[in-house]
Amino acid sequence: MKIDVFFTPTGFDDAYLRERIAVVIDVLRASTSIIAALQNGAKEIIPVEEIEEAHNAASSLFSERPLLCGERQGKLIDGFDLGNSPEEFSSDTVSGKSLVFCTTNGTRALVKSKEAKSVVVAGFNNISVVKEFILKLEHADNHLAIICAGKDNRFSIEDALCAGLLVDKLLADKKTQLPLLPSDSAYAAKTLYEKYRGNELAALKDAEHGKYLASIGFAKDIETAAKIDSSQALPILEDNALRLYKLEARKFKRVD
């Protein structure tokens, strides 16, 4: 299995992805919110790129109106029910409901990755269960593309660090029977993560987007996003909707 890391959702096309597992990462905050929503019982999440698409999906795809969720510039979109803070996706709010989700970077990366053989959402919160899914023997013939959402098609350190942690965990797994071949970009992400290992929260707080979120009142979201293995929710894209994948996996020690 070759492991590639893309620090922005560019540099690949549909043909490249078709025989690959795609792991999409948007730590601040789409990945973290999607994980929270599915963990708290959301039925499904429909990712879309544009606000108009969200309204169209809500009016045409469902007999019962779904929750419209998302942000622009980190803030709730006018007319939407929820923003992009993981704190909003409580079980009381989302359990049993369909969500249409539209964010500046994360859902765009998801839509761009939809031609992959499997599309998985990863963040610090569910990193070990993502690793377990990738290393299933049934994936032996597939390669891996780790896709960072970034910010406006630019590098973001929080997504790169999470990608590096995933590469680190894959290479450190002594039980895997899969040959793993990291690319230069995968080694670069792993090297970056090693510099910040144990200081993930500080790195997210110092990140450009972390500082911006704190400035508009979402400092708690940064703390939530930095928690490693706080969840075993595994969101997988199927028929254009993210749903919870049932994976028999070990219980992982939560790292605060």
Secondary structure by P-SEA (a helix, b strand, c coil): cbbbbbcccccccccccccbbbbbbbcccaaaaaaaaaaacccbbbbbccaaaaaaaaacccccccbbbbccccccccccccccccccccccccccbbbbbbcccaaaaaaaaccccbbbbbccccaaaaaaaaaccccccbbbbbccccccccccaaaaaaaaaaaaaaaacccccccccccaaaaaaaaaaaaaccaaaaaaaacaaaaaaaaaccaaaaaaaaccccccbbbbbcccbbbbbbbbcccccccc
